[in-house]
Amino acid sequence: MLAKLFLDLTEYPWFRRAVWKPIYNHLAKKFPYENWVFMNYGYDPIDEQERPPLQEADEPDRFNIQLYHFLATQIEIKGKKMLEVGSGRGGGASYIARYLAPAEIIGMDLAENAVAFANKRHQVPNLSYVVGNAEQIPFPDESFDVVINVESSHAYGSVEKFFAEVARILRPGGHFLITDMRDPNNLDRFEKRLLGSGLELVSKKVINPNTLKSIEMEDDLKRKRIRAAVPPRYVAFFEEFSGVKGSQVQKDFEEGKLIYFWYVLRKKG
Ligand SMILES: C[S@@+](CC[C@H](N)C(=O)[O-])C[C@H]1O[C@@H](n2cnc3c(N)ncnc32)[C@H](O)[C@@H]1O
């Protein structure tokens, strides 16, 4: 979660490698709140009839969940072996394990504290979390049917290395699902790198209207949760970081200075 200014700074690979891990590690250690299990801007379908049914306990996370739901259901997940790269506090992999019936899902994240939090917080059959780096994924060649990656790739030193790793660990015919945001000026380069990995494009979508709807719909609850959870001196930081109404990041999405997208790709074979 971030504003364009910070995203621009993070154009430098060394800067990205240096800043992101300590930030997410610190957040997981300093704020171990049980009910904080997502870190993305969310998604809401324009037609609300399309919203998936959720158990009551998951309702507060509906918009974050929907980002996972609508991306993951672009393909058939049932019975597949999945890896989530950049699983954060674990809510997304937990949703997929509980609702979409993969054979197994492993969440992987660079931040050890986030992984420890996720393993403790989400105890679901066929779900586990491990520490690992997107640029050097600690799994053998052709070991997954699906790799999913949600609002995380902007933090990687080299997305090319990440895409090469995804192509390596996917089985032939396997899918790569990625959603994130970029400055529009960098989007072509991002797509070239993505397609340069040898994976073939199945579909892509710009989801700014869905992100903005999510920011709008979630605003009251997000503000309440922040005020209930963090000391007053952190409230402004968390409101900006999590993208409340009126935040810089919301304006950037509105004005098209940040593009939120998803891509669905497939390994040939
Ligand atoms: C904005 S959070 C999103 C977390 C989760 N996908 C979600 O939607 O709730 C980005 C996550 O990417 C992780 N990350 C950053 N760099 C990484 C890397 N090189 N390898 C794996 N994970 C990384 C961070 O630690 C953080 O947990």
The ligand as a MOL file (V3000), in Angstrom:
LIG
                    3D

  0  0  0     0  0            999 V3000
M  V30 BEGIN CTAB
M  V30 COUNTS 27 29 0 0 0
M  V30 BEGIN ATOM
M  V30 1 C 1.1330 -4.6810 0.3980 0
M  V30 2 S 1.6210 -6.2230 1.0980 0 CHG=1
M  V30 3 C 0.3920 -7.2890 0.3820 0
M  V30 4 C 0.2200 -8.5580 1.1950 0
M  V30 5 C -0.9040 -9.4790 0.7080 0
M  V30 6 N -0.6850 -9.9240 -0.6380 0
M  V30 7 C -2.2570 -8.8130 0.8280 0
M  V30 8 O -2.8600 -8.4580 -0.2000 0
M  V30 9 O -2.7380 -8.6480 1.9480 0 CHG=-1
M  V30 10 C 3.1220 -6.6780 0.2020 0
M  V30 11 C 3.8230 -7.9110 0.7540 0
M  V30 12 O 4.9010 -8.2710 -0.1380 0
M  V30 13 C 5.9730 -8.7650 0.6560 0
M  V30 14 N 7.2510 -8.7100 -0.0900 0
M  V30 15 C 7.9710 -7.6290 -0.4030 0
M  V30 16 N 9.0900 -7.9640 -1.0750 0
M  V30 17 C 9.0680 -9.3290 -1.1880 0
M  V30 18 C 9.9230 -10.2920 -1.7900 0
M  V30 19 N 11.0500 -9.9200 -2.4230 0
M  V30 20 N 9.5990 -11.5870 -1.7190 0
M  V30 21 C 8.4320 -11.9820 -1.1020 0
M  V30 22 N 7.5800 -11.1160 -0.5060 0
M  V30 23 C 7.8820 -9.8020 -0.5480 0
M  V30 24 C 5.9550 -7.8310 1.8710 0
M  V30 25 O 6.7020 -8.3570 2.9580 0
M  V30 26 C 4.4600 -7.7030 2.1290 0
M  V30 27 O 4.0040 -8.6660 3.0250 0
M  V30 END ATOM
M  V30 BEGIN BOND
M  V30 1 1 1 2
M  V30 2 1 2 3
M  V30 3 1 2 10
M  V30 4 1 3 4
M  V30 5 1 4 5
M  V30 6 1 5 6
M  V30 7 1 5 7
M  V30 8 2 7 8
M  V30 9 1 7 9
M  V30 10 1 10 11
M  V30 11 1 11 12
M  V30 12 1 11 26
M  V30 13 1 12 13
M  V30 14 1 13 14
M  V30 15 1 13 24
M  V30 16 1 14 15
M  V30 17 1 14 23
M  V30 18 2 15 16
M  V30 19 1 16 17
M  V30 20 1 17 18
M  V30 21 2 17 23
M  V30 22 1 18 19
M  V30 23 2 18 20
M  V30 24 1 20 21
M  V30 25 2 21 22
M  V30 26 1 22 23
M  V30 27 1 24 25
M  V30 28 1 24 26
M  V30 29 1 26 27
M  V30 END BOND
M  V30 END CTAB
M  END
